[in-house]
Amino acid sequence: MPEVLGFPEFWVYVSGLVEIILGLGMILPVSRRRAGFSTAIFLVMVYWANLNMWVNDISIGDTDFTTFEHMLRATAQFGMIWLTLWIAEWPVKKEK
């Protein structure tokens, strides 16, 4: 978690709660589109923490990530963003 935010444990719990709410929103058809877009935005926002770990060579506990592993995480993050936009049915298909 970037130091500028402070209270890393608090932000981990808050982001986890947001992930659960957004996940439930994507399950329900009535909120799927909005939750999909919201999840894509959320994933862009939380990537800041992953990028911070990469740039500042921060480990998680005893685990150090190599550059290749950081690149895999970034690829997975972009894949999840694409997937949530696909779930949100974006771009909207034009009707004939």
Buried (B, 14 or more C-beta within 10 A) or exposed (E): BBEEEEEEEEBEEEBEEBBEBBEEBBEEEEBBBEBBBBBBEBBEEBBEBBBBBBEEEBEEEEEEBEEEEBEEBBEEBEEBBEBBBEBBEBEEEEEE
